[in-house]
Amino acid sequence: MFKTFAKAIQSLSVAFLMGLPMASSAQQLSENASIVVESPWARASLGMSRPGGAYLTVRNEGSDQISLIGLRAEISGMASIHETRTNSDGVSSMAPADDIVIPPGGMFALEPGGYHAMLMQLQSPLVEGETFPLTLLFSDGTELEITVPVLGIGARGPEG
Amino acid sequence: MMRVAKIAAIGAAAVFAALFVGWWQVDGPGADSAPGKRSLPLTAMEFSLTDQDGRDVGPETLIGEPSLVFFGFTYCPDVCPTTLSDISGWLDEIGPDAEDVNTVFITVDPDRDTVETMAEYVSYFHPQIQGWTGLPDQIAAIADGFRVTYEKVEAENGEYTMNHTAGVFLFDATGRFVTTIDYHEPLEFAVPKIRRAMQNRTERAES
């Protein structure tokens, strides 16, 4: 409970700090051209009861640090970024990720075994060959909608 | 100028030395293989599970051919499909000989992973991959033999996820545990390990 609260305060303050100097240009930021998303893909799902997983790379081509703070998708009742960790005993676990900070000129990849877009409460199955819209939420207020192609369950990367 | 080059060379050498020491301790020959953590041989295990076609299976099902075994669950969005895709890639690389390798995905989430679920799930990967499930106490028994740990973790909105050992276990045809292939280990390392386990069998058959 406390952790969630602390996290909320943290993201709030990040949003506040980052948001203030840019408040005047907030409108433009929703079409922020300096954030580039590459190679999005998702695995097909087995029906709707299991969470889906999607991957992509975010590139910050702007001059300010930016944080990826969340996700939104109509296809998912609850979309968030999760991190997979494997400890020294080879045990893997998965948990919601903290905000992902991307420095100017930097990039961050959501890829198998690291970070993934966790699409819980699927509203419809992820069907191979189809696409769905996914919105990335950034600390400066930018909301970037991308189209994610659905590949096979056995896909290993954006090329299948 | 020479001095800068020298410092750079020493720096690079130090980095390589550190990387090498790290590799040696973690993955290399210096890796700690605590005896208590190693899987038992299949011949020393007792468990009874059900395969994707509803057949009874046990340790004897695996003995006689080399085996690749992986533990996971079908509600797993990242590690499990990635590993099963990796395994599919290794089997493709090995080619027709892969038909002689038992390849089994065993669920650590028997409450949700029924025989039908396992059958559908494995059908999306290499045809050689089987999916086994069973009663919770039997899953516990096989996990104990493999020295695998798994744990139910409550997630948001009443759902749960599973923490679990994610390596792939490799056994030779006699049921002896050979090695683990670590999560996301590159094909160039995984395939020779599997071929070596297959080799053991050939040698034994010839002698």
Interface residues (C-beta under 8 A of the other chain):
Chain A: R43 A44 L46 S49 R50 P51 G52 G53 M78 H82 T84 T86 D89 G90 V91 S92 S93 M94 P96 P112 G113 H116 M118 L119 M120 Q121 G152 I153 G154 A155 R156
Chain B: K37 T74 Y75 C76 P77 D78 V79 P81 T82 L84 S85 D86 S88 G89 T117 E120 Y121 Y124 F125 T149 V153 E156 N157 E159 T161 N163 H164 T165 A166 G167 T180 D182 Y183 H184
